[in-house]
Amino acid sequence: MQISPNEIARIAQIAFVLEPIANKPGLTTRYTDKNNNLKLENFLVAGINTGDSFRELAKRVYESKDLPITYDIALQAQKDSFKNRIGSRLIYGGIISLFPLIITQTHIRSTDPYQILSNVEGVLKQTHREDAIYLQELENYAYSFGFNHKQHMFDVKDEYENIWDYLEKDLVSIGELTNSQWEDRAKTGSSNKEILNGYPIVKGMLDLYYDTIKNKPWRGISQTTEEIDFLIRREFPNAHIQWLADLHVCLMYLILCHDNKDFFV
């Protein structure tokens, strides 16, 4: 099943906008801002700003027989996220975790969330050396905003065959960090592990939604998100809560693509 680039952009924007609204402890919500750099309005504007990039991504993949270079668009999405707002790096994790899903979805022409997740590895191995360079530039661009993040900037290297190759080798270079060292989640390898392992947390969220929550009377997206967040924190107690928030974007995007006519806020 093929969804138009305009629809993909619309759904991605909805996912980014809905994520920070639900009342998830320790995060920016509609009730409280985590701090002055992480205000709700900043998240909303940043998410809306990404629409053009996701539209261009879908259009480029649909119009190419083989997988084209795509991660220049991911870099642009991160740059666009700063338009008309102040504050530090935002929605970085949402961009780098959602991009592989949309590339895979549009390349294999499917909206089935589990089929998309199971094909990410094969599709990312078809990406290009240039994509790995653009992803490194995206990371550095995001890290350049904020004193605590600048320490994680690094030299971009042209030695990776594709995105999958970069994520594997980058994870080795990062090394394992203990929870006590997770004061800042930059370069902890959370995104690498999630993507390389087939999105286990996103799969867990999908299982909760389809096996448990969808069978109950619908209570709205905020209460649904709050319940999934509560349960997934118990299932993955060592996951950083900010990373879980980024993966809620992926969850909502996948559900909206698959259940568009049945999904209401």
C-alpha positions as CSV (number, residue, x, y, z in Angstrom):
1,M,0.0,0.0,0.0
2,Q,1.3,3.4,-1.0
3,I,0.6,6.6,0.9
4,S,1.1,9.9,-0.8
5,P,4.0,12.1,0.2
6,N,1.6,14.8,1.4
7,E,-0.1,12.2,3.7
8,I,3.2,11.0,5.0
9,A,4.2,14.6,5.9
10,R,0.8,15.2,7.6
11,I,1.0,12.0,9.7
12,A,4.6,12.7,10.7
13,Q,3.7,16.2,11.8
14,I,0.8,14.9,13.8
15,A,3.0,12.3,15.5
16,F,5.6,15.0,16.5
17,V,2.9,17.3,17.8
18,L,1.0,14.7,19.8
19,E,4.1,13.3,21.5
20,P,4.8,16.0,24.1
21,I,1.2,16.7,24.9
22,A,0.5,13.6,27.0
23,N,1.3,13.7,30.7
24,K,4.5,11.6,30.9
25,P,6.5,12.0,34.2
26,G,9.8,13.8,33.9
27,L,9.1,15.2,30.5
28,T,7.6,18.3,28.9
29,T,3.8,17.9,28.7
30,R,0.8,20.1,28.3
31,Y,0.9,20.6,32.1
32,T,4.5,21.6,32.6
33,D,7.7,22.5,30.7
34,K,10.8,20.4,31.7
35,N,12.9,23.6,31.5
36,N,13.1,26.9,29.7
37,N,14.8,25.3,26.7
38,L,12.2,22.5,26.5
39,K,8.9,24.3,26.4
40,L,5.8,22.7,24.9
41,E,5.5,25.4,22.2
42,N,9.1,24.7,21.1
43,F,8.3,21.0,20.5
44,L,5.1,21.8,18.6
45,V,6.8,24.3,16.3
46,A,9.8,22.0,15.7
47,G,7.6,19.1,14.8
48,I,5.5,21.1,12.4
49,N,8.7,22.4,10.7
50,T,9.7,18.9,9.6
51,G,6.8,18.4,7.3
52,D,8.5,19.6,4.1
53,S,11.4,17.2,4.7
54,F,9.3,14.2,5.2
55,R,7.3,15.0,2.1
56,E,10.5,15.3,0.1
57,L,11.8,12.1,1.5
58,A,8.7,10.1,0.4
59,K,8.6,11.8,-3.0
60,R,12.3,11.0,-3.6
61,V,12.0,7.3,-2.6
62,Y,8.8,6.8,-4.6
63,E,10.3,8.2,-7.7
64,S,13.5,6.1,-7.6
65,K,13.8,2.5,-8.8
66,D,16.8,1.9,-6.4
67,L,17.1,3.5,-3.0
68,P,18.4,7.1,-3.5
69,I,20.5,9.2,-1.2
70,T,18.1,10.3,1.6
71,Y,19.9,11.5,4.7
72,D,20.6,14.9,3.3
73,I,16.9,15.4,3.9
74,A,17.3,14.2,7.5
75,L,19.9,16.9,8.0
76,Q,17.5,19.4,6.5
77,A,14.7,18.3,8.8
78,Q,16.9,18.9,11.9
79,K,17.8,22.4,10.5
80,D,14.2,23.2,9.7
81,S,13.2,22.2,13.3
82,F,14.8,25.5,14.5
83,K,12.7,27.8,12.4
84,N,10.6,30.4,14.3
85,R,11.6,29.1,17.7
86,I,14.2,29.5,20.4
87,G,15.6,26.8,22.8
88,S,18.1,24.0,22.3
89,R,18.2,20.8,20.3
90,L,14.8,19.3,20.1
91,I,13.2,16.3,18.3
92,Y,16.6,15.0,17.2
93,G,15.8,11.5,18.5
94,G,12.5,11.6,16.8
95,I,14.1,12.4,13.4
96,I,16.8,9.8,13.5
97,S,14.5,7.1,14.7
98,L,11.6,7.9,12.4
99,F,13.7,8.4,9.2
100,P,14.6,4.7,8.8
101,L,10.9,3.8,9.2
102,I,9.7,6.1,6.5
103,I,12.5,5.2,4.1
104,T,11.6,1.5,4.6
105,Q,7.8,2.1,4.4
106,T,8.1,4.0,1.1
107,H,10.7,1.6,-0.4
108,I,8.7,-1.6,0.3
109,R,5.3,0.1,-0.2
110,S,3.7,-1.1,3.0
111,T,1.9,0.4,6.0
112,D,2.0,-2.7,8.1
113,P,4.0,-1.6,11.2
114,Y,5.5,-5.0,11.9
115,Q,6.5,-5.5,8.3
116,I,8.1,-2.1,8.2
117,L,10.2,-2.8,11.3
118,S,11.3,-6.2,10.0
119,N,12.6,-4.7,6.8
120,V,14.6,-1.8,8.3
121,E,17.9,-3.7,8.3
122,G,17.7,-4.8,4.7
123,V,16.7,-1.3,3.5
124,L,19.4,0.6,5.6
125,K,22.0,-1.7,4.1
126,Q,21.0,-0.4,0.7
127,T,21.7,3.2,1.7
128,H,24.9,5.0,0.6
129,R,28.2,6.3,1.8
130,E,26.9,9.8,1.4
131,D,24.0,9.0,3.7
132,A,26.4,8.0,6.5
133,I,28.2,11.3,6.0
134,Y,24.9,13.3,6.2
135,L,23.9,11.4,9.4
136,Q,27.2,12.4,11.0
137,E,26.6,16.0,10.0
138,L,23.1,15.8,11.4
139,E,24.4,14.6,14.7
140,N,27.1,17.3,14.9
141,Y,24.6,20.0,13.9
142,A,22.3,18.9,16.7
143,Y,25.1,18.6,19.3
144,S,26.3,22.1,18.4
145,F,23.2,23.6,20.1
146,G,23.8,23.6,23.8
147,F,26.8,23.5,26.1
148,N,26.3,20.0,27.4
149,H,25.9,18.6,23.8
150,K,29.0,20.3,22.2
151,Q,31.3,17.9,24.0
152,H,29.9,15.1,21.9
153,M,30.8,16.6,18.5
154,F,33.2,14.6,16.5
155,D,35.1,14.5,13.2
156,V,33.0,13.3,10.2
157,K,34.5,10.2,8.5
158,D,34.0,8.9,5.0
159,E,34.7,5.3,5.9
160,Y,31.2,3.8,6.2
161,E,29.5,1.8,3.5
162,N,26.0,2.7,4.5
163,I,23.8,3.8,7.4
164,W,23.7,0.3,8.9
165,D,27.5,0.0,8.8
166,Y,27.8,3.4,10.5
167,L,25.4,2.6,13.3
168,E,27.3,-0.7,14.0
169,K,30.7,0.8,14.1
170,D,29.6,4.0,15.9
171,L,28.1,1.9,18.6
172,V,31.4,0.1,19.1
173,S,33.2,3.4,19.3
174,I,30.7,4.8,21.8
175,G,31.1,1.8,24.1
176,E,28.8,0.7,26.9
177,L,27.8,3.4,29.4
178,T,26.3,2.7,32.8
179,N,23.0,4.4,33.9
180,S,24.9,6.7,36.2
181,Q,26.6,8.2,33.2
182,W,23.3,8.9,31.4
183,E,23.0,12.4,32.7
184,D,22.9,13.5,29.1
185,R,21.8,10.9,26.6
186,A,23.8,12.2,23.7
187,K,26.1,9.5,22.3
188,T,25.0,6.8,24.6
189,G,24.1,4.6,21.7
190,S,20.4,4.4,22.5
191,S,19.3,5.1,18.9
192,N,22.0,2.8,17.5
193,K,20.8,-0.1,19.7
194,E,17.1,0.4,19.0
195,I,17.6,0.5,15.2
196,L,20.2,-2.3,15.0
197,N,18.1,-4.6,17.2
198,G,15.0,-4.2,15.1
199,Y,13.2,-1.5,17.2
200,P,12.4,-3.7,20.3
201,I,11.0,-0.9,22.3
202,V,8.7,0.3,19.5
203,K,7.6,-3.3,18.9
204,G,6.8,-3.5,22.6
205,M,4.7,-0.3,22.4
206,L,2.9,-1.7,19.3
207,D,2.2,-5.0,21.1
208,L,0.7,-3.1,24.0
209,Y,-1.5,-1.0,21.7
210,Y,-2.8,-3.8,19.5
211,D,-3.0,-6.6,22.1
212,T,-4.3,-4.7,25.0
213,I,-5.3,-1.1,24.6
214,K,-7.1,-1.2,21.3
215,N,-9.5,-3.8,22.7
216,K,-10.6,-1.4,25.4
217,P,-13.1,1.5,24.9
218,W,-11.2,4.4,23.3
219,R,-10.1,7.0,25.8
220,G,-8.3,9.4,23.5
221,I,-4.7,9.6,22.5
222,S,-3.4,11.3,25.6
223,Q,-4.6,8.7,28.0
224,T,-3.6,6.0,25.6
225,T,-0.1,7.4,25.4
226,E,0.2,7.8,29.1
227,E,-0.8,4.1,29.7
228,I,1.7,2.9,27.1
229,D,4.4,5.1,28.6
230,F,3.7,3.7,32.1
231,L,3.8,0.1,30.9
232,I,6.8,0.4,28.6
233,R,8.9,2.0,31.3
234,R,8.3,-1.1,33.4
235,E,9.2,-3.4,30.5
236,F,12.4,-1.4,29.7
237,P,13.4,0.1,33.0
238,N,16.9,1.0,31.9
239,A,15.8,3.0,28.9
240,H,16.2,6.8,29.2
241,I,12.8,8.5,29.4
242,Q,13.7,11.1,26.8
243,W,14.5,8.3,24.4
244,L,11.2,6.6,25.1
245,A,9.5,9.9,24.3
246,D,11.2,10.0,20.9
247,L,10.0,6.4,20.2
248,H,6.4,7.5,21.0
249,V,6.7,9.6,17.8
250,C,7.5,6.4,15.9
251,L,4.7,4.5,17.5
252,M,2.1,7.1,16.7
253,Y,3.4,7.5,13.1
254,L,3.1,3.7,12.5
255,I,-0.3,3.4,14.0
256,L,-1.6,6.4,12.1
257,C,-0.3,5.1,8.8
258,H,-1.9,1.7,9.4
259,D,-5.1,2.6,11.1
260,N,-5.7,6.1,9.6
261,K,-9.5,5.7,9.2
262,D,-10.0,4.3,12.7
263,F,-7.6,6.6,14.6
264,F,-9.0,9.7,16.3
265,V,-7.7,12.1,18.9
